[in-house]
Each structure stands twice: as C-alpha cells, then as structure tokens.
Amino acid sequence: MTNNQSKNKDLIVGLDIGTSKVVCLVGRYDSSDNLEILSLGTYPSSGLKKGVVVNIDATTDAIEKAVEQAQSLIDEKIRNIFVGIAGNHVKSLNSEGVVGIKDKEVKQSDVDAVIESARAVAVPSDQTMLHVIPQEYTIDEQDSIKEPIGMTGVRLKSSVHLVTCASNAISNIEKCISSCDLNANAFVLEQLASSYSILTEDEKDLGVCIVDIGGGTTDIAILNSGSIIFTGVIPIAGDQVTSDIAVALRTPTSQAEEIKQTYGCAVAEFTNDEDMIEVQGVGGRPPRELARRSLAEIIEPRYVELFDLVKAEIKRNGFESKIPAGIVLTGGTSKMEGAVALAESIFQTSVRLGIPEKFNGMESVLKNPIYATALGLIGFGFDQIKQGYTLENNKTFLDRAFGFLRNNYWLPDAFSIKSPLLGFLIIKKSFNP
C-alpha cells in the first residue's frame, strides 16, 4: 500500500478540457528531470462552449471517459490533476507592489510581502484570482532583477502579471471533476501551460507570442524576459471555420469538420481547381463534387479575420516591439495547411508551428499541436512541485492552513478562517480533541 502511494505521488496528470475534446495525459519525471509519458486518454467533448461549461453531465461524462482511458494503461489510481482553463471570461492585468526590506537583506518573507502587495487590486466579485506571475523585481534603483533573495537594499518593488477568471466557470468545472472522484491540484491558464511544452528558453527571453487556436477560442500569451507580460482571448477559432464550411456547402457539421481536417487549406493559392472532393448532402440529398480551391476560398477569410484580430490585440496593448522572436502557432486548428504562411504574411514576422518536444514515450502521437496544452500542464505541475507548492500558493497562508485542516481534520466546508485567533482556536481544538 505504501509503495502504491509513493508511486502515485510521482505521477503528474494534465487534464485539458477543451471545446472539442478532453485530453488526459499521465507522466512522470525521472531523476534527471526527463519527462516520460505513461498514458493518454481522449474523448470528444460537447459540454463546453468557448471554454465555459454549458452542460454539466456531458462535460462530466467526457472527463470520466478520458480519465478511464488513461487509467487503463497504468496501475496507479488517478486522483490529483492539473486542469487547463481558458475562455473569454479570462482577464489579465499588470500590477506593481512595494515594501520596505526588513533587516536590509531580502528574504523569502519580503518577496511574499511584495507579491501580496502587488496582488492587492480590486477584483470584481464574480472573478477569481487564477495566477499571480512575478515578472521582475527592483531593489532601490536597480531593476530587472529575477531572483532578489539575498540581495541588500531598503526598498523592494515587484512587477507581476495577474490573471483572473469567472468564479462560476471554475466552480462548474470543479463540480464536473469532483463528480469523477478527482481532485484539482490547480487550475492553469492554458496558454501559460502551452508555453512549457512548445517554447525554447531563448524565445521566452527574447520575446515571443503564443497563439493557441483551439475549437472555441484563440488564446494569446506574450512572454518577454522569461515571464508572461500579456494574456488575451479571441472568441473565434476552429468551430467558426467548421460552421462556415457547413453553411457554405450545405452539409452536416460532422461532415464539415471531417472535410476541414482532411482537405482544408488556409490559402487558396496553394490549391488548384483539379483537386476535387466529395461533399455529403443534407437530408438524404445525393453527394456532390467540389473543387478544393473553392473550399480554401471559404476557409481563408476566416483565418485572415482571426489573425487580423490577434494582430490588432497585440497592437492595441502596445506589445508589437516586445516579440522579436515572432509568433508560435499551436492548438489543433493551427495545423491546417497554409496557416503558418498566411500568418507570416499578416504579422510580417517569423511564424512557426509549436510542436511539443522534450519528452519520451508516445512521441509518434503526441508530437502534435493538439497535445501542447496537456503536455504543458504536466510541465507546469512538475515545476510547481519542484518549488514545493501548487497554485494553492495564490491563497493566503491562513487559507492554505485552513485547507489543510479541512482535509485532515473536521471543519465545515462553508467555514472560512478570517481571524487569526479563531484559526488558533481551531488548530488547538484539532490537535487536542
């Protein structure tokens, strides 16, 4: 029993709950920090729209099926998972905090205090803080500091990137996960997760933009000097392309999706009129033939619109000069023929397809932009575990202590420690029954 528990602790599970599918990946890191993928589970999803749960039962079923599939390939029981979250309900902003340095030397307590100061911004009641990502520190007049601990000074300043999301979106996903007898270690912004699996350190330092084109949303993240400085969401993605094809060709959505994946091209010039495809009719109507160029002429305007919106979002926020390393496309919809070439012509910078690297096991399947987020969730999870915490670090110390008590001792779920005295009394009661 002890051995199984220790093995289970070594497992890191990433759960990517997307608009079109749910992906469950199980991995483990060896002593040299090399990632080995142990199992994969996927199942079509119909319970989400633009990153938000619209059908609890359908989402729960998809999660359960994907986890069961991954579970069947390993001996250990899957319990704790890192969950990706996205959607146009996600908001972000940059913030700063300032504190005085105690004892003139920066300690961990000073770093915690300045981060807490930076996150003390007004958040709408319907939003929950998802990430507090440190960008850099300034000690007195010395800026661009990445690791301030041990340095001397009087005044410590931090620049952080704050990410919030809709509270009900988290609650609904958490409800689906709990119904499957699973526990969410952390909710992770999907484009942040993807950065772990597809970006090089040079790109992160120089400045790069991730454009993750999924089924329901296109997620944007800009990294510079090794940290995230901007995140955004565009509510246009692969589902809109499928819908355009279905309407224009008067064919069922399922057939339109199949046509898109098999014959789709984002640049009409890359096709010719001689290439013909068969299109299934609606309501028993006979199939008909269509030139592949005509299909590309339906797809191309939607991709142009999408890339124009991404470009406008980057320009509006003033980050054009912050991405000299260019654009990295990822996500299932980025795989379409001609997408990279079209993006290069619109963004006027270098563009590449983000394919996950740096892992062992199931390479023939997983070296695919579709799995970038799920693999990145495992990478994120490992990084957090190495540092000794998960996203629980976004909570205050009392919140974390309270969670420990709730999990290990009797404590009502609706209860919340706001008073240190009350917290002390509960702790005393717990340890002295």
C-alpha positions as CSV (number, residue, x, y, z in Angstrom):
1,M,0.0,0.0,0.0
2,T,2.8,2.4,0.9
3,N,4.6,1.7,-2.4
4,N,1.5,2.4,-4.4
5,Q,1.0,5.7,-2.5
6,S,4.6,6.8,-3.2
7,K,4.2,5.8,-6.9
8,N,1.0,7.9,-7.1
9,K,2.8,10.9,-5.7
10,D,5.3,10.7,-8.6
11,L,2.5,10.9,-11.2
12,I,1.7,14.2,-12.7
13,V,-1.6,14.3,-14.6
14,G,-2.7,17.0,-17.0
15,L,-6.3,17.4,-18.0
16,D,-7.1,19.6,-21.0
17,I,-10.8,20.2,-21.1
18,G,-11.4,21.7,-24.5
19,T,-14.4,22.7,-26.6
20,S,-14.0,19.8,-29.0
21,K,-12.3,17.2,-26.8
22,V,-10.9,16.3,-23.4
23,V,-7.3,15.1,-23.1
24,C,-5.9,13.3,-20.1
25,L,-2.1,12.8,-20.0
26,V,-0.2,11.0,-17.3
27,G,3.5,11.5,-17.0
28,R,6.4,11.0,-14.6
29,Y,9.8,12.7,-14.3
30,D,13.0,10.7,-13.7
31,S,16.0,11.7,-11.5
32,S,17.4,13.7,-14.4
33,D,14.2,15.7,-14.8
34,N,13.3,13.9,-18.1
35,L,9.6,13.6,-18.7
36,E,8.2,10.1,-19.6
37,I,4.6,9.9,-20.8
38,L,2.9,6.8,-19.3
39,S,-0.6,7.0,-20.8
40,L,-3.1,9.1,-22.8
41,G,-6.8,9.3,-22.8
42,T,-9.0,11.4,-25.2
43,Y,-12.8,11.7,-25.6
44,P,-14.9,14.1,-27.7
45,S,-16.4,16.9,-25.7
46,S,-19.8,18.6,-26.3
47,G,-20.4,20.1,-22.9
48,L,-18.3,23.3,-23.3
49,K,-18.7,26.4,-25.4
50,K,-15.9,28.9,-25.7
51,G,-14.2,27.5,-22.6
52,V,-17.3,27.6,-20.4
53,V,-19.4,24.6,-19.2
54,V,-22.8,24.6,-20.8
55,N,-23.7,21.1,-20.0
56,I,-22.6,19.6,-16.7
57,D,-23.5,16.0,-17.5
58,A,-21.9,16.0,-20.9
59,T,-18.7,17.5,-19.6
60,T,-18.5,15.1,-16.6
61,D,-19.0,12.2,-19.0
62,A,-16.2,13.3,-21.3
63,I,-13.8,13.8,-18.4
64,E,-14.7,10.4,-16.9
65,K,-14.2,8.6,-20.3
66,A,-10.9,10.4,-21.0
67,V,-9.6,9.6,-17.5
68,E,-10.8,6.0,-17.6
69,Q,-8.9,5.6,-20.9
70,A,-5.7,6.9,-19.4
71,Q,-6.3,4.9,-16.2
72,S,-6.5,1.6,-18.1
73,L,-2.8,1.9,-19.2
74,I,-1.3,2.4,-15.7
75,D,-1.6,0.6,-12.3
76,E,-1.8,3.7,-10.1
77,K,-5.1,5.4,-9.4
78,I,-5.5,8.9,-10.9
79,R,-6.7,11.3,-8.2
80,N,-4.9,14.6,-8.4
81,I,-4.8,16.6,-11.7
82,F,-3.7,19.9,-13.1
83,V,-6.5,21.4,-15.1
84,G,-6.3,23.8,-18.0
85,I,-8.7,26.7,-18.2
86,A,-9.4,29.2,-21.0
87,G,-12.3,31.2,-22.4
88,N,-13.2,34.9,-23.0
89,H,-14.1,35.2,-19.3
90,V,-10.3,35.2,-18.5
91,K,-9.0,38.7,-17.8
92,S,-5.5,39.9,-17.1
93,L,-3.6,43.0,-16.0
94,N,-0.1,44.0,-14.9
95,S,0.4,45.3,-11.3
96,E,3.1,46.6,-9.0
97,G,3.8,46.3,-5.3
98,V,6.3,48.0,-3.0
99,V,7.5,47.1,0.5
100,G,10.4,48.0,2.8
101,I,13.1,45.4,3.2
102,K,13.4,44.2,6.7
103,D,17.0,43.8,8.1
104,K,18.3,45.3,4.8
105,E,18.6,41.9,3.2
106,V,15.8,40.4,1.0
107,K,14.4,37.2,2.5
108,Q,11.6,35.0,1.3
109,S,9.2,36.8,3.6
110,D,10.0,40.1,1.9
111,V,9.3,38.5,-1.5
112,D,6.0,37.1,-0.3
113,A,5.0,40.5,1.2
114,V,5.8,42.4,-2.0
115,I,3.9,39.9,-4.2
116,E,0.9,40.1,-1.8
117,S,1.1,43.9,-2.1
118,A,1.1,43.7,-5.9
119,R,-2.0,41.4,-6.0
120,A,-4.0,43.7,-3.7
121,V,-6.1,45.1,-6.6
122,A,-9.8,45.4,-6.9
123,V,-11.2,42.2,-8.4
124,P,-14.9,42.1,-9.4
125,S,-17.0,39.9,-7.1
126,D,-17.7,37.5,-10.0
127,Q,-14.0,37.0,-10.7
128,T,-11.4,34.7,-9.0
129,M,-7.7,35.3,-9.0
130,L,-6.1,32.5,-11.0
131,H,-2.4,33.4,-11.3
132,V,0.0,35.9,-9.8
133,I,3.0,35.7,-12.0
134,P,6.1,37.6,-11.0
135,Q,7.9,39.4,-13.9
136,E,10.8,41.2,-12.3
137,Y,11.9,43.0,-9.1
138,T,13.5,46.3,-8.4
139,I,15.7,46.9,-5.3
140,D,16.1,50.7,-4.7
141,E,17.2,51.9,-8.2
142,Q,18.4,48.5,-9.5
143,D,15.8,47.0,-11.8
144,S,15.4,43.8,-14.0
145,I,16.1,41.5,-11.0
146,K,14.8,38.0,-11.4
147,E,15.9,36.5,-8.0
148,P,16.1,39.1,-5.3
149,I,16.6,36.8,-2.3
150,G,19.9,37.6,-0.6
151,M,20.4,41.0,-2.1
152,T,20.7,44.1,0.0
153,G,18.7,47.3,-0.1
154,V,16.0,49.4,1.5
155,R,13.0,49.2,-0.9
156,L,11.7,46.2,-2.8
157,K,9.4,46.6,-5.8
158,S,7.7,43.8,-7.8
159,S,6.1,43.8,-11.2
160,V,3.5,41.0,-11.6
161,H,1.0,39.7,-14.1
162,L,-2.4,39.0,-12.7
163,V,-4.8,36.6,-14.3
164,T,-8.5,36.3,-13.2
165,C,-11.3,34.2,-14.4
166,A,-15.1,33.9,-13.8
167,S,-15.8,32.2,-10.4
168,N,-18.8,30.3,-11.8
169,A,-16.6,28.9,-14.7
170,I,-14.1,27.5,-12.1
171,S,-17.0,26.2,-9.9
172,N,-18.7,24.4,-12.8
173,I,-15.5,22.7,-14.0
174,E,-14.6,21.8,-10.4
175,K,-18.1,20.2,-10.0
176,C,-17.6,18.1,-13.1
177,I,-14.1,17.0,-11.8
178,S,-15.4,16.2,-8.3
179,S,-18.2,14.1,-9.8
180,C,-15.5,11.9,-11.3
181,D,-13.9,11.4,-7.9
182,L,-10.9,13.6,-8.9
183,N,-9.2,16.5,-7.2
184,A,-7.9,19.6,-9.0
185,N,-4.4,20.4,-7.7
186,A,-4.5,23.6,-9.7
187,F,-6.3,25.4,-12.5
188,V,-3.8,26.7,-15.0
189,L,-4.3,29.2,-17.8
190,E,-4.0,27.1,-21.0
191,Q,-1.6,29.4,-22.9
192,L,0.6,29.5,-19.8
193,A,0.6,25.7,-19.8
194,S,1.4,25.6,-23.6
195,S,4.4,27.8,-23.1
196,Y,6.0,25.0,-21.0
197,S,5.8,22.4,-23.9
198,I,6.5,24.4,-27.1
199,L,8.7,27.4,-26.3
200,T,12.5,27.5,-26.0
201,E,14.2,29.5,-23.3
202,D,15.7,31.8,-25.9
203,E,12.3,32.6,-27.2
204,K,11.0,33.4,-23.7
205,D,13.9,35.7,-23.0
206,L,13.9,37.5,-26.3
207,G,10.1,37.9,-26.6
208,V,7.6,35.7,-28.3
209,C,3.8,35.5,-28.8
210,I,1.9,32.2,-28.4
211,V,-1.3,32.0,-30.5
212,D,-3.2,28.9,-29.4
213,I,-6.1,28.2,-31.8
214,G,-8.5,25.7,-30.3
215,G,-12.1,24.8,-31.1
216,G,-13.9,27.5,-29.3
217,T,-11.3,30.2,-28.5
218,T,-8.0,31.5,-29.6
219,D,-5.7,32.2,-26.6
220,I,-2.9,34.7,-26.8
221,A,0.2,34.9,-24.5
222,I,3.2,37.2,-24.8
223,L,6.4,36.3,-23.0
224,N,9.4,38.6,-22.6
225,S,12.5,38.4,-20.4
226,G,11.4,34.9,-19.3
227,S,7.9,35.8,-18.0
228,I,4.4,36.4,-19.2
229,I,3.6,40.1,-19.8
230,F,0.2,39.8,-21.5
231,T,-2.6,37.3,-22.0
232,G,-5.8,37.6,-24.1
233,V,-8.6,35.7,-25.7
234,I,-10.2,36.0,-29.1
235,P,-13.7,34.3,-29.3
236,I,-13.0,32.9,-32.8
237,A,-11.4,29.6,-33.5
238,G,-11.8,26.2,-35.3
239,D,-15.6,25.9,-34.6
240,Q,-16.3,29.0,-36.7
241,V,-14.3,27.6,-39.6
242,T,-16.3,24.4,-39.4
243,S,-19.6,26.4,-39.2
244,D,-18.6,28.4,-42.3
245,I,-17.9,25.2,-44.3
246,A,-21.2,23.6,-43.1
247,V,-23.3,26.7,-44.1
248,A,-21.5,27.3,-47.4
249,L,-21.5,23.7,-48.6
250,R,-24.9,22.9,-47.0
251,T,-23.5,19.8,-45.3
252,P,-23.8,18.4,-41.7
253,T,-21.4,19.9,-39.1
254,S,-19.8,16.5,-38.6
255,Q,-19.1,16.2,-42.3
256,A,-17.9,19.8,-42.4
257,E,-15.4,19.0,-39.6
258,E,-14.1,16.0,-41.5
259,I,-13.7,17.9,-44.7
260,K,-11.9,20.7,-42.9
261,Q,-9.4,18.3,-41.3
262,T,-8.8,16.2,-44.4
263,Y,-8.9,18.7,-47.3
264,G,-8.8,22.1,-45.6
265,C,-6.2,24.8,-46.7
266,A,-5.9,28.3,-45.3
267,V,-4.5,29.8,-48.6
268,A,-6.5,29.4,-51.8
269,E,-3.4,29.9,-53.9
270,F,-1.9,26.7,-52.5
271,T,-4.6,24.6,-54.2
272,N,-5.7,24.0,-57.8
273,D,-9.1,23.5,-59.5
274,E,-8.2,19.9,-60.5
275,D,-8.3,18.7,-56.9
276,M,-11.9,17.6,-56.2
277,I,-13.6,16.5,-53.0
278,E,-16.9,14.8,-52.3
279,V,-19.4,16.6,-50.2
280,Q,-22.2,14.8,-48.4
281,G,-25.7,16.3,-48.8
282,V,-28.2,17.1,-46.0
283,G,-31.4,15.2,-45.5
284,G,-30.7,12.4,-47.8
285,R,-29.6,14.5,-50.8
286,P,-27.0,12.9,-53.0
287,P,-23.3,13.8,-52.5
288,R,-21.7,16.2,-55.0
289,E,-18.2,17.1,-56.0
290,L,-16.4,20.4,-55.2
291,A,-13.1,21.8,-56.1
292,R,-10.6,22.0,-53.2
293,R,-9.8,25.6,-54.2
294,S,-13.5,26.5,-53.5
295,L,-13.2,25.0,-50.0
296,A,-10.0,27.1,-49.4
297,E,-11.8,30.2,-50.5
298,I,-14.3,29.6,-47.7
299,I,-11.7,28.9,-45.1
300,E,-9.1,31.7,-45.9
301,P,-11.3,34.7,-45.0
302,R,-11.9,33.3,-41.5
303,Y,-8.2,32.7,-40.9
304,V,-7.4,36.2,-42.2
305,E,-10.1,37.7,-39.8
306,L,-8.6,35.7,-36.9
307,F,-5.0,36.7,-37.5
308,D,-6.1,40.3,-38.0
309,L,-7.9,40.3,-34.7
310,V,-4.8,38.8,-32.9
311,K,-2.6,41.5,-34.6
312,A,-4.9,44.3,-33.5
313,E,-5.0,42.9,-29.9
314,I,-1.2,42.9,-29.8
315,K,-1.0,46.5,-31.3
316,R,-3.8,47.8,-29.0
317,N,-1.9,46.8,-25.9
318,G,1.4,48.1,-27.3
319,F,3.4,44.9,-27.5
320,E,4.5,44.9,-31.1
321,S,8.1,45.6,-30.2
322,K,8.1,43.0,-27.4
323,I,8.0,39.9,-29.7
324,P,11.2,39.9,-31.8
325,A,11.2,36.1,-31.7
326,G,8.0,36.1,-33.6
327,I,4.8,34.1,-33.4
328,V,4.3,30.5,-32.4
329,L,1.0,28.9,-33.5
330,T,-0.3,25.9,-31.6
331,G,-3.6,24.1,-31.0
332,G,-5.5,21.8,-33.3
333,T,-6.7,24.5,-35.7
334,S,-3.1,25.7,-36.3
335,K,-2.2,22.5,-38.1
336,M,-4.1,23.4,-41.3
337,E,-2.1,23.6,-44.5
338,G,-1.1,27.2,-45.3
339,A,-1.9,28.6,-41.8
340,V,1.8,29.4,-41.0
341,A,2.4,31.0,-44.4
342,L,-0.8,33.1,-44.1
343,A,0.2,34.2,-40.5
344,E,3.7,35.3,-41.7
345,S,2.1,37.5,-44.4
346,I,-0.3,39.1,-41.9
347,F,2.0,39.6,-38.9
348,Q,5.1,40.4,-41.1
349,T,7.3,38.4,-38.7
350,S,8.6,34.9,-38.4
351,V,6.0,32.3,-37.5
352,R,6.4,28.6,-36.7
353,L,4.2,25.8,-35.7
354,G,4.5,24.9,-32.0
355,I,5.1,21.2,-31.7
356,P,5.7,19.7,-28.2
357,E,9.2,18.4,-27.6
358,K,11.4,17.3,-24.7
359,F,9.5,14.2,-23.6
360,N,9.8,10.4,-24.0
361,G,7.0,7.9,-24.8
362,M,4.2,8.0,-27.4
363,E,6.2,10.5,-29.5
364,S,4.5,9.5,-32.7
365,V,1.2,10.5,-31.3
366,L,2.0,13.4,-29.0
367,K,4.3,15.4,-31.2
368,N,1.2,17.3,-32.4
369,P,0.0,20.8,-31.5
370,I,-3.3,19.3,-30.3
371,Y,-1.4,18.0,-27.2
372,A,0.6,21.1,-26.4
373,T,-1.6,22.2,-23.6
374,A,-1.9,18.8,-21.9
375,L,1.9,18.2,-22.1
376,G,2.4,21.8,-20.8
377,L,0.1,21.1,-17.8
378,I,2.4,18.2,-16.8
379,G,5.4,20.5,-17.2
380,F,3.8,23.2,-15.1
381,G,2.8,20.7,-12.5
382,F,6.3,19.4,-12.2
383,D,7.7,23.0,-11.9
384,Q,5.3,23.8,-9.1
385,I,6.0,20.5,-7.3
386,K,9.8,21.2,-7.5
387,Q,9.2,24.6,-5.9
388,G,7.2,22.9,-3.1
389,Y,3.8,24.3,-3.9
390,T,0.9,24.3,-6.5
391,L,-1.5,27.0,-7.3
392,E,-2.6,26.9,-3.7
393,N,0.2,29.5,-3.4
394,N,-2.2,32.0,-4.8
395,K,-4.0,31.8,-1.5
396,T,-3.0,33.4,1.8
397,F,-1.2,31.5,4.4
398,L,-4.4,31.2,6.5
399,D,-6.3,30.0,3.5
400,R,-3.7,27.3,2.9
401,A,-3.7,26.3,6.6
402,F,-7.4,26.2,6.6
403,G,-7.4,23.9,3.6
404,F,-5.0,21.6,5.4
405,L,-7.3,21.5,8.4
406,R,-10.4,20.8,6.3
407,N,-8.6,17.9,4.5
408,N,-7.1,16.4,7.7
409,Y,-9.5,17.3,10.5
410,W,-13.1,18.1,10.9
411,L,-14.1,21.5,9.5
412,P,-17.3,22.6,7.8
413,D,-16.8,23.4,4.1
414,A,-18.6,26.7,4.3
415,F,-16.4,27.8,7.1
416,S,-13.6,30.4,6.5
417,I,-10.8,31.5,8.8
418,K,-10.6,35.2,8.7
419,S,-9.4,35.8,12.3
420,P,-6.0,34.6,13.5
421,L,-7.4,34.0,17.0
422,L,-10.2,31.8,15.5
423,G,-7.7,30.0,13.4
424,F,-5.5,29.3,16.5
425,L,-8.5,28.0,18.5
426,I,-9.5,25.6,15.6
427,I,-5.9,24.4,15.3
428,K,-5.7,23.9,19.1
429,K,-9.0,22.0,19.1
430,S,-7.9,19.8,16.2
431,F,-4.7,18.8,17.8
432,N,-6.2,18.5,21.3
433,P,-9.5,16.7,20.9
